[in-house]
Amino acid sequence: MSVSSSGTENQNPDSQRCEAEAAHYALLRRLAPVIRHNMAGTLQPIAMVAAMLERRLQKADADPEALLKNARDIVALSKEAAASCVDLIGWLAPKDNKPVKADAGIAECLGMVVTQLSFRGFSVADNTGPIDAQLPQSALRNVLTAALIALTDEAATPATVLLEAQFAQGLLSLHIELELPDAPAQAQAPEKLPYRPLEWRDVQALAAQESVQLVRAANRLTLQFEATAVADASALAETAQA
């Protein structure tokens, strides 16, 4: 049996917005540990260099060149950390829906979930390869990430998550499938999640909001995104600047 996101079209706009907002909140609750960990990781190097600088300042024969280098390192690391934190906050409240190259956006989404999936026994095989297309960043962040979490939440046993992609005629088709192990694994006790499991109605609500088509069958699904060829997008940008 397949399920498409088009089923939400019969709902009134207010109901659709409420469902999408609830689904987005549920997704962010699941991603919160990763966002928190990544933010802490960007700030840790600053604290380390600052501690080194403090120790050197306490010495009577401190080397001015070494102090200057530490100060410059702190400035550079602070700029990188600020940019990284702004990008991570964009998952919560995006300032704008900038376009992103498809393969880079897919890699970003996988990076947000792969560690959590590995803790649960899942592995990820990204066979999408380079994709000469770009699409709105929020479409991948919201729909792809939610779909990966929902698909693995539903699985009775750990498996390998396979991803493949095709781009043609303005559509990026992303195929996701659970490859079950040859030897049936023993069903595990339900994991205690930091928040409720994501359901397919959540994914469908996000897909409808982002104009993404979703077709689902047992252990696999296909997401279709409206995308633009990179060459065409570059030409449009050059025309706009002229």
Backbone bond lengths (Angstrom), bond angles and torsions (degrees), N, CA, C in turn:
res aa  C-N    CA-C-N  psi(-1)  N-CA   C-N-CA  omega(-1)  CA-C   N-CA-C  phi
1 M - - - 1.466 - - 1.517 108.99 -
2 S 1.313 116.84 138.23 1.459 120.92 178.09 1.513 109.36 -115.01
3 V 1.327 115.43 150.85 1.458 122.16 -179.55 1.507 108.16 -128.35
4 S 1.314 117.14 133.02 1.457 121.38 179.88 1.508 109.61 -114.16
5 S 1.335 115.46 152.66 1.461 120.28 -179.96 1.512 111.96 -72.55
6 S 1.337 117.55 -7.16 1.456 119.89 -177.68 1.518 112.15 -66.48
7 G 1.337 118.01 -12.56 1.456 120.43 -179.81 1.510 113.15 -64.94
8 T 1.321 118.22 -17.29 1.453 121.15 179.87 1.522 112.75 -80.52
9 E 1.332 117.39 -9.08 1.457 119.98 -174.97 1.520 112.50 -66.90
10 N 1.356 117.00 -22.14 1.465 120.25 -178.12 1.532 112.04 -81.54
11 Q 1.326 117.97 -6.79 1.454 120.71 179.60 1.524 109.76 -85.49
12 N 1.332 115.21 155.93 1.461 117.99 177.89 1.521 109.52 -75.73
13 P 1.332 118.23 156.08 1.469 121.84 -174.41 1.526 113.58 -56.75
14 D 1.341 117.97 -39.37 1.465 119.86 -179.84 1.516 111.48 -63.16
15 S 1.337 116.27 -41.34 1.458 120.61 178.99 1.526 110.78 -65.31
16 Q 1.330 116.21 -40.24 1.464 120.22 178.25 1.524 111.19 -61.96
17 R 1.335 116.30 -43.80 1.466 120.06 -179.59 1.519 111.06 -63.39
18 C 1.343 116.48 -41.51 1.468 120.13 -179.73 1.529 111.03 -64.33
19 E 1.326 116.67 -42.37 1.460 120.09 179.74 1.524 110.85 -66.18
20 A 1.330 116.55 -41.60 1.459 120.10 179.25 1.527 110.86 -65.11
21 E 1.336 116.82 -39.38 1.469 120.60 179.28 1.528 110.62 -65.44
22 A 1.322 116.68 -42.43 1.468 120.67 178.39 1.531 110.55 -64.47
23 A 1.333 116.44 -40.94 1.458 120.89 179.47 1.527 110.89 -65.80
24 H 1.341 116.17 -39.86 1.463 120.14 179.10 1.529 110.25 -64.39
25 Y 1.312 117.41 -41.08 1.465 121.21 178.02 1.524 110.43 -63.32
26 A 1.339 116.37 -43.15 1.466 119.86 179.32 1.523 110.66 -62.48
27 L 1.332 117.52 -40.06 1.457 121.19 177.80 1.528 110.94 -63.43
28 L 1.331 116.88 -45.13 1.460 120.59 -178.51 1.527 111.41 -65.08
29 R 1.326 117.39 -34.97 1.469 119.93 176.98 1.528 110.40 -62.67
30 R 1.318 116.54 -35.69 1.464 119.74 178.63 1.526 111.71 -74.52
31 L 1.338 116.39 -29.94 1.462 120.59 -178.85 1.529 112.43 -88.93
32 A 1.325 117.58 -11.00 1.470 120.89 -174.51 1.526 113.16 -54.66
33 P 1.355 120.75 -43.41 1.469 119.13 179.49 1.531 112.57 -60.52
34 V 1.332 116.94 -37.31 1.464 120.24 -179.84 1.525 110.07 -70.27
35 I 1.329 116.91 -43.93 1.468 120.25 179.41 1.526 110.17 -61.10
36 R 1.340 116.70 -43.73 1.463 120.75 178.93 1.529 110.92 -62.61
37 H 1.328 116.58 -43.90 1.465 120.79 -179.41 1.529 110.74 -64.21
38 N 1.328 117.67 -42.79 1.461 120.69 -179.26 1.528 111.71 -66.17
39 M 1.324 116.65 -38.51 1.459 119.45 177.63 1.527 110.63 -64.02
40 A 1.320 116.38 -44.38 1.464 119.80 179.11 1.523 110.35 -62.42
41 G 1.333 116.28 -37.26 1.455 120.02 -179.69 1.518 113.18 -65.70
42 T 1.343 116.97 -33.92 1.466 119.10 178.96 1.525 112.25 -73.95
43 L 1.332 117.23 -25.42 1.468 120.74 -178.33 1.526 113.18 -89.55
44 Q 1.329 117.45 -22.56 1.466 120.48 -175.64 1.535 112.83 -60.18
45 P 1.337 120.51 -43.76 1.477 118.83 179.95 1.528 112.80 -60.36
46 I 1.339 117.79 -33.25 1.467 120.38 178.59 1.522 109.95 -63.46
47 A 1.324 116.42 -44.52 1.462 120.40 179.60 1.525 110.99 -63.20
48 M 1.322 116.93 -37.98 1.462 120.21 -179.14 1.538 111.20 -65.78
49 V 1.342 116.45 -45.78 1.462 119.72 179.94 1.523 110.48 -67.95
50 A 1.349 117.17 -37.69 1.465 120.34 178.28 1.531 111.07 -62.83
51 A 1.335 116.96 -39.13 1.465 120.37 178.45 1.533 110.50 -65.75
52 M 1.335 116.04 -38.59 1.465 120.33 177.32 1.532 110.95 -64.37
53 L 1.344 114.83 -42.07 1.468 119.43 178.90 1.524 111.07 -63.16
54 E 1.328 116.04 -40.47 1.467 119.85 -179.95 1.526 111.03 -62.80
55 R 1.332 117.36 -42.34 1.466 120.50 179.90 1.530 110.55 -63.56
56 R 1.323 116.76 -39.96 1.467 120.18 -179.54 1.527 111.75 -68.70
57 L 1.317 116.75 -35.15 1.464 119.96 178.63 1.523 112.41 -66.58
58 Q 1.331 116.55 -25.86 1.460 120.74 -178.86 1.525 112.59 -78.27
59 K 1.340 116.33 -11.16 1.457 120.09 178.94 1.530 110.03 -86.51
60 A 1.331 115.67 140.65 1.468 119.91 -179.75 1.519 111.78 -68.62
61 D 1.337 116.85 -32.74 1.469 120.68 -177.77 1.527 111.73 -103.70
62 A 1.335 116.69 38.78 1.467 120.92 -178.44 1.529 110.54 -60.16
63 D 1.325 115.34 138.16 1.462 121.78 179.62 1.531 109.08 -80.81
64 P 1.344 118.66 117.05 1.469 120.40 -178.84 1.530 113.29 -58.49
65 E 1.338 116.96 -35.48 1.460 120.27 -179.52 1.531 111.05 -66.19
66 A 1.333 115.26 -40.88 1.468 119.26 178.54 1.530 110.76 -66.43
67 L 1.338 116.52 -38.96 1.467 120.18 177.66 1.527 110.85 -63.77
68 L 1.331 115.81 -42.25 1.456 120.18 -179.95 1.518 110.92 -64.33
69 K 1.345 116.10 -40.19 1.472 119.88 178.74 1.529 110.76 -62.99
70 N 1.339 116.69 -43.72 1.466 119.79 178.09 1.521 111.35 -61.26
71 A 1.322 116.79 -41.66 1.462 120.47 179.98 1.525 110.56 -63.62
72 R 1.331 116.29 -42.58 1.468 119.74 178.50 1.527 111.36 -65.99
73 D 1.337 115.85 -37.92 1.473 119.38 177.38 1.527 110.79 -61.63
74 I 1.334 115.90 -40.40 1.468 119.50 179.72 1.525 110.58 -64.15
75 V 1.326 117.08 -40.66 1.468 120.72 178.59 1.524 110.48 -62.55
76 A 1.337 116.64 -46.99 1.463 120.75 -179.12 1.530 111.41 -64.05
77 L 1.329 116.52 -45.20 1.464 120.57 179.72 1.527 111.31 -64.78
78 S 1.329 117.07 -36.01 1.460 120.70 179.15 1.519 110.90 -64.32
79 K 1.335 116.84 -41.06 1.465 120.36 177.94 1.523 111.11 -63.80
80 E 1.342 116.08 -43.38 1.463 119.74 178.66 1.524 110.98 -64.23
81 A 1.344 116.56 -41.85 1.457 120.22 -179.18 1.526 111.31 -65.75
82 A 1.343 115.89 -40.00 1.468 119.14 178.89 1.513 110.95 -62.63
83 A 1.335 117.25 -43.87 1.460 120.68 179.63 1.525 110.78 -64.65
84 S 1.336 116.64 -41.15 1.466 120.59 179.82 1.526 111.24 -65.36
85 C 1.341 117.09 -42.44 1.467 120.67 -179.85 1.527 111.55 -66.70
86 V 1.333 116.63 -39.34 1.465 120.02 177.03 1.524 110.12 -61.26
87 D 1.342 116.31 -41.24 1.465 119.98 179.04 1.525 110.65 -65.51
88 L 1.330 117.58 -41.30 1.464 120.43 179.42 1.524 111.31 -66.73
89 I 1.332 117.27 -38.95 1.466 119.97 176.92 1.526 110.28 -63.70
90 G 1.334 116.11 -26.57 1.462 119.72 177.37 1.516 113.28 -59.98
91 W 1.341 117.35 -23.51 1.466 119.34 174.53 1.531 110.39 -66.61
92 L 1.333 116.67 -32.95 1.461 120.60 -178.81 1.525 111.40 -82.50
93 A 1.328 116.23 -48.61 1.467 120.69 -176.18 1.527 108.34 -142.34
94 P 1.327 117.85 85.13 1.469 120.03 -177.54 1.519 111.67 -63.14
95 K 1.341 115.01 133.63 1.460 120.31 178.80 1.514 110.92 -74.33
96 D 1.328 115.59 -39.96 1.462 120.86 176.22 1.523 107.62 -149.02
97 N 1.303 115.50 160.45 1.456 120.67 -177.46 1.523 108.58 -99.92
98 K 1.330 114.98 73.78 1.456 119.55 -174.96 1.524 110.96 -71.29
99 P 1.333 117.39 151.08 1.461 119.74 174.96 1.514 110.94 -74.29
100 V 1.318 116.92 149.37 1.456 121.89 179.61 1.521 107.62 -137.31
101 K 1.332 116.50 145.87 1.455 120.47 176.14 1.520 108.25 -64.75
102 A 1.318 115.97 136.08 1.458 121.01 -169.80 1.521 112.81 -57.67
103 D 1.343 117.87 -47.06 1.463 118.32 -176.90 1.521 111.96 -66.80
104 A 1.338 117.10 -34.83 1.468 120.03 177.17 1.526 110.22 -68.15
105 G 1.334 117.73 -40.07 1.456 121.12 178.99 1.518 112.05 -65.88
106 I 1.336 116.69 -39.62 1.469 120.52 177.65 1.521 110.16 -64.19
107 A 1.330 116.58 -43.95 1.464 120.58 179.47 1.532 110.90 -62.01
108 E 1.343 116.91 -38.90 1.465 120.30 178.40 1.525 110.59 -62.62
109 C 1.324 117.25 -45.24 1.466 120.94 -179.06 1.531 111.04 -64.39
110 L 1.325 116.79 -41.84 1.461 119.36 178.10 1.521 110.87 -63.44
111 G 1.324 116.50 -37.90 1.452 120.21 178.50 1.520 112.61 -61.92
112 M 1.333 116.67 -27.43 1.463 119.98 -179.38 1.531 112.69 -78.29
113 V 1.332 117.67 -20.63 1.467 118.98 -174.33 1.525 113.87 -120.11
114 V 1.341 118.06 -15.17 1.466 119.14 -169.57 1.529 111.87 -64.33
115 T 1.341 118.40 -37.14 1.461 119.68 -179.24 1.525 111.08 -67.11
116 Q 1.319 116.37 -45.22 1.467 119.36 178.16 1.526 110.68 -61.58
117 L 1.335 116.86 -40.78 1.465 119.71 179.68 1.525 111.07 -64.96
118 S 1.328 116.96 -39.30 1.469 119.51 -179.62 1.521 111.07 -65.17
119 F 1.332 117.63 -35.53 1.461 120.46 176.60 1.532 111.05 -63.43
120 R 1.323 115.39 -27.54 1.472 120.23 -179.68 1.527 112.14 -92.58
121 G 1.338 117.51 4.48 1.464 120.95 176.33 1.509 115.13 95.28
122 F 1.347 117.93 1.21 1.460 120.87 -179.83 1.530 110.35 -90.78
123 S 1.317 116.09 147.40 1.462 121.75 171.48 1.523 108.01 -119.52
124 V 1.325 116.48 157.06 1.465 121.68 -176.78 1.517 109.19 -121.87
125 A 1.336 116.69 130.50 1.458 123.17 175.40 1.523 107.76 -116.60
126 D 1.323 116.21 104.15 1.459 121.37 -178.44 1.531 109.19 -91.17
127 N 1.324 115.99 101.93 1.466 121.97 179.62 1.521 111.84 -104.97
128 T 1.324 116.91 22.62 1.470 119.32 -176.37 1.521 112.02 -73.13
129 G 1.335 117.55 -35.72 1.463 120.67 179.79 1.519 112.34 68.68
130 P 1.342 117.52 -175.65 1.471 121.20 177.78 1.529 110.60 -64.19
131 I 1.323 116.12 138.12 1.472 121.47 179.99 1.524 107.82 -130.08
132 D 1.309 116.93 117.30 1.465 121.06 -178.50 1.523 110.60 -84.98
133 A 1.309 115.10 61.20 1.457 120.82 179.84 1.513 108.63 -149.19
134 Q 1.324 116.35 156.52 1.455 120.92 174.23 1.515 109.46 -134.90
135 L 1.316 115.19 156.56 1.457 121.94 -176.37 1.521 108.42 -154.55
136 P 1.333 117.37 167.90 1.469 119.43 -179.86 1.526 111.80 -59.04
137 Q 1.314 115.84 135.11 1.457 120.83 -176.77 1.523 112.00 -61.02
138 S 1.326 117.29 -38.92 1.466 120.03 -176.59 1.518 112.25 -64.26
139 A 1.335 117.52 -28.94 1.467 119.69 -179.75 1.519 110.56 -63.03
140 L 1.336 116.91 -44.67 1.461 119.90 178.21 1.522 111.12 -71.98
141 R 1.329 116.63 -46.74 1.469 119.34 -176.95 1.520 111.85 -58.45
142 N 1.312 117.14 -43.50 1.455 119.76 -176.09 1.521 112.70 -81.49
143 V 1.329 117.22 -51.86 1.460 119.97 -169.99 1.524 111.98 -80.32
144 L 1.334 117.39 -48.78 1.467 118.83 -178.06 1.517 111.44 -63.35
145 T 1.332 117.34 -46.49 1.462 120.10 -178.38 1.527 110.94 -63.03
146 A 1.327 116.84 -43.41 1.465 120.08 178.89 1.526 110.91 -63.93
147 A 1.335 117.11 -39.80 1.459 120.46 -179.47 1.528 111.41 -64.25
148 L 1.327 116.89 -41.53 1.465 120.26 178.54 1.525 111.49 -62.63
149 I 1.329 116.01 -42.38 1.467 119.26 -179.57 1.521 110.52 -68.80
150 A 1.334 117.54 -43.70 1.466 120.48 -179.16 1.520 111.51 -63.60
151 L 1.331 116.84 -41.39 1.462 120.80 -178.35 1.527 110.74 -63.50
152 T 1.332 116.95 -42.18 1.467 119.85 -179.70 1.525 111.98 -78.13
153 D 1.331 117.98 -29.59 1.465 119.99 174.51 1.523 110.60 -61.34
154 E 1.319 115.45 -35.79 1.467 121.47 -175.43 1.523 112.31 -77.73
155 A 1.338 116.81 -22.49 1.465 120.58 -174.66 1.528 111.11 -68.40
156 A 1.325 115.66 138.30 1.460 120.34 179.90 1.522 111.58 -77.94
157 T 1.345 116.81 -30.18 1.461 121.59 -179.59 1.525 108.94 -135.70
158 P 1.341 118.36 157.73 1.461 120.52 176.72 1.521 111.61 -60.90
159 A 1.336 115.67 152.68 1.456 121.22 -177.77 1.519 108.51 -155.17
160 T 1.332 115.60 -179.88 1.455 121.51 174.46 1.518 109.05 -97.11
161 V 1.326 116.77 130.74 1.454 121.94 178.52 1.529 107.82 -94.28
162 L 1.324 116.81 114.73 1.463 122.39 -178.87 1.523 109.47 -100.66
163 L 1.326 117.16 133.87 1.463 122.03 177.49 1.521 109.87 -123.95
164 E 1.326 116.86 132.59 1.456 123.70 174.24 1.518 107.79 -136.61
165 A 1.327 116.09 154.65 1.469 119.79 -176.49 1.521 110.62 -140.03
166 Q 1.329 114.58 149.38 1.460 122.72 173.92 1.523 107.98 -137.45
167 F 1.324 115.54 138.26 1.457 120.38 177.61 1.520 109.06 -125.09
168 A 1.330 116.27 121.24 1.462 120.94 -179.92 1.518 109.37 -159.39
169 Q 1.318 116.26 138.88 1.467 123.27 173.99 1.529 112.12 53.37
170 G 1.322 115.51 43.60 1.458 119.53 174.87 1.515 115.08 76.94
171 L 1.330 118.16 9.48 1.462 121.12 179.19 1.524 109.84 -124.29
172 L 1.319 115.57 130.32 1.454 121.52 172.77 1.524 107.53 -101.63
173 S 1.324 116.09 114.16 1.462 121.32 179.13 1.520 108.55 -100.04
174 L 1.305 115.45 120.10 1.462 121.63 -178.83 1.526 108.15 -111.98
175 H 1.320 115.69 115.63 1.464 121.63 -178.02 1.529 109.38 -100.79
176 I 1.311 115.79 127.73 1.469 121.73 -179.36 1.528 107.88 -124.89
177 E 1.317 116.40 130.13 1.465 120.44 -177.38 1.516 110.28 -140.98
178 L 1.328 115.24 142.92 1.453 121.25 173.41 1.523 108.54 -91.61
179 E 1.322 116.60 118.64 1.468 121.59 176.35 1.518 108.16 -96.36
180 L 1.315 115.63 106.21 1.456 120.80 -175.96 1.523 110.18 -75.13
181 P 1.321 118.62 147.85 1.467 121.19 179.64 1.524 111.17 -65.40
182 D 1.354 115.82 152.41 1.470 120.86 -179.91 1.521 110.85 -61.43
183 A 1.327 115.80 -45.28 1.458 119.98 177.42 1.520 108.32 -88.77
184 P 1.314 117.85 116.81 1.468 119.81 -178.38 1.524 111.36 -55.21
185 A 1.303 114.86 124.41 1.468 119.36 178.61 1.519 110.00 -80.53
186 Q 1.311 114.52 152.26 1.456 119.03 178.58 1.519 109.50 -69.04
187 A 1.312 115.15 132.14 1.463 119.50 179.68 1.526 110.16 -59.54
188 Q 1.325 114.64 133.28 1.452 119.70 -178.08 1.521 110.72 -91.88
189 A 1.317 114.75 157.19 1.460 119.09 174.90 1.519 108.34 -67.51
190 P 1.326 117.14 145.50 1.468 119.58 -179.71 1.523 111.25 -53.49
191 E 1.334 115.47 130.72 1.459 120.13 -178.68 1.526 110.06 -75.26
192 K 1.327 114.82 143.75 1.456 119.26 175.46 1.519 108.34 -80.38
193 L 1.316 115.88 105.36 1.454 121.69 -175.64 1.531 110.48 -85.67
194 P 1.344 117.45 153.95 1.469 119.79 177.92 1.524 112.51 -68.19
195 Y 1.321 116.96 -15.40 1.456 121.88 177.70 1.520 106.23 -156.83
196 R 1.310 117.23 176.39 1.465 120.05 -174.42 1.537 110.83 -62.43
197 P 1.347 117.18 152.90 1.466 119.66 175.45 1.530 110.65 -61.06
198 L 1.310 115.66 149.09 1.459 119.47 173.60 1.526 108.66 -79.10
199 E 1.310 116.22 135.70 1.458 121.78 179.58 1.520 109.55 -105.80
200 W 1.329 115.44 163.70 1.466 118.70 -177.74 1.519 112.20 -67.23
201 R 1.319 117.28 -26.01 1.459 118.26 176.56 1.529 110.52 -66.81
202 D 1.354 116.63 -29.69 1.465 120.34 174.71 1.524 110.41 -65.04
203 V 1.333 115.62 -47.55 1.459 120.10 -179.84 1.525 110.35 -63.12
204 Q 1.310 116.82 -40.91 1.462 120.80 179.99 1.521 111.40 -64.56
205 A 1.332 116.56 -38.68 1.468 119.73 178.81 1.526 110.74 -64.84
206 L 1.328 117.19 -42.39 1.458 120.87 178.34 1.524 110.84 -67.74
207 A 1.336 116.29 -39.16 1.464 120.18 179.14 1.519 111.12 -63.42
208 A 1.325 116.76 -42.34 1.458 120.18 179.04 1.521 111.02 -63.71
209 Q 1.335 116.65 -39.64 1.458 120.70 179.57 1.522 111.63 -65.05
210 E 1.332 117.46 -33.84 1.463 122.32 -177.42 1.523 112.70 -96.75
211 S 1.345 117.69 7.60 1.476 122.58 -179.31 1.523 111.60 58.56
212 V 1.321 115.85 42.37 1.466 122.54 178.27 1.519 108.50 -108.32
213 Q 1.332 116.15 133.43 1.452 120.80 176.15 1.523 109.72 -88.02
214 L 1.316 116.15 133.86 1.457 122.14 -178.26 1.519 109.23 -124.52
215 V 1.324 115.69 125.53 1.467 121.63 175.52 1.521 107.84 -125.24
216 R 1.323 116.51 125.11 1.462 120.68 -173.21 1.510 111.38 -124.99
217 A 1.321 115.21 141.19 1.459 122.77 171.41 1.522 107.12 -134.52
218 A 1.320 116.98 -173.90 1.462 120.16 -177.61 1.527 110.44 -62.99
219 N 1.323 116.08 120.97 1.468 123.88 175.55 1.524 114.22 63.60
220 R 1.305 118.59 14.82 1.470 119.20 177.25 1.517 109.90 -155.70
221 L 1.322 115.04 159.46 1.454 120.53 176.43 1.523 109.06 -156.51
222 T 1.332 114.50 161.73 1.452 121.82 176.83 1.518 108.43 -127.65
223 L 1.332 115.99 131.26 1.455 122.72 175.23 1.522 107.91 -110.95
224 Q 1.321 116.83 131.12 1.457 121.33 178.33 1.526 109.40 -116.39
225 F 1.329 115.03 117.63 1.459 122.66 -178.42 1.526 109.66 -108.28
226 E 1.325 116.16 141.01 1.456 119.88 169.29 1.520 108.16 -73.85
227 A 1.327 116.99 122.93 1.467 121.05 -174.45 1.524 109.44 -136.03
228 T 1.326 114.52 164.74 1.459 122.23 -179.40 1.513 109.10 -123.26
229 A 1.332 116.87 136.28 1.453 120.46 176.20 1.527 109.36 -60.24
230 V 1.322 117.02 140.20 1.460 121.30 -177.33 1.520 110.89 -58.52
231 A 1.329 117.65 -41.45 1.467 120.94 179.78 1.518 111.08 -62.26
232 D 1.324 117.25 -42.16 1.471 120.96 179.27 1.519 110.22 -66.53
233 A 1.342 117.76 -40.55 1.462 120.83 -179.72 1.524 110.82 -65.83
234 S 1.328 117.77 -38.00 1.464 120.81 178.46 1.529 110.98 -65.96
235 A 1.320 115.76 -38.96 1.464 119.12 178.74 1.513 111.21 -65.40
236 L 1.326 116.77 -39.85 1.463 120.07 178.58 1.521 110.85 -65.19
237 A 1.341 117.14 -39.76 1.462 120.63 -179.99 1.522 110.52 -65.27
238 E 1.341 117.65 -40.21 1.460 120.94 179.00 1.529 111.11 -65.88
239 T 1.334 115.82 -37.38 1.463 120.11 178.48 1.518 110.93 -65.95
240 A 1.337 116.15 -39.09 1.459 120.30 -179.21 1.524 110.99 -67.38
241 Q 1.338 117.12 -33.33 1.455 120.62 -178.87 1.522 112.80 -79.57
242 A 1.336 116.54 -20.34 1.472 120.72 -177.23 1.537 110.87 -70.35
